[in-house]
Amino acid sequence: MNRLDKDTLRQAAQGCWPAILTALGLPAATFTSKRNRPCPCCGGTDRFQWIDKDAGRFVCRALEGQGGDGFALV
């Protein structure tokens, strides 16, 4: 089995995060609103905001570091 380089994988995922994360079970509404939503990471009711579809960036006020990229959601 070949191992994928993480940078190659990040580049391939660029711009595809909503589709990737929806396929993994996150509700599509997670990515369509600029308003705070329930957080799929911490379970909070209004702490999550999707901010960048290309790199998959998000913010959660309860997480240490205040968020991350699409890989952090996986």
N, C-alpha and C positions, 0 to 999 in steps of 0.2 A: 504494500500500500504506500502510495506517495504522500508525503506530508506537504501541505500547502504553506507557503510563506505568508506570515500574517500581513505584511504590507501588500502582497498581491491580492489577498482576500479582501482587505479593506478597500483597495482600489476597485475591485470587481463589485463590491457592495455599494459604492458611491452612487448616490441618486436613487437607489432601489430600496432604501430602508423601510418605507411604509409597506411595500409589497412583501418584503422579507418578514417583517414582524407580524403582519396580518396573517401570513401563512403559518406562523408559529403560534397563532392563537390570540394575539392582542386585538381588541376591537378596532375596527377601521376609524371610529370616531376619535380615537386617541390622537390621530394625526391630522385631523381636519379643523381643529379649533385652536385659536390662540389663547383661549381662556384656560384657567387651571382646571384640571380633571382629576379623577381618581388615579392614584399612582400604582402602576403594575409592579413596582419594585417593593415599596414599603407598605402598601395597602391603605395609605392615607386617602381621605376623601377629596381633597382639593390642593394637593401639593405638587402635582405633576404638570409640566408644560413642555410640549414638543416645540423645539425652536429651529431645527435645521434638517430639512428632509435629505439634503445631499450627504452630509456626514453622519446623519442620524443622531444629532445632539438633542439632549433633553435636560431639563432642570427638575429636581425634586428637592424641596426645602428641607426634607427630613434626612436625606442621605448625607453621609460624610462626604465632603467634596462637592456637594450640591448638584450632582448629576453625572453625566457621562455621555458616551456615544452608543450607537446601536449594539455594539458588542456587550456593553454593560447591562443592557436589557435582556440579552440572551443568557 
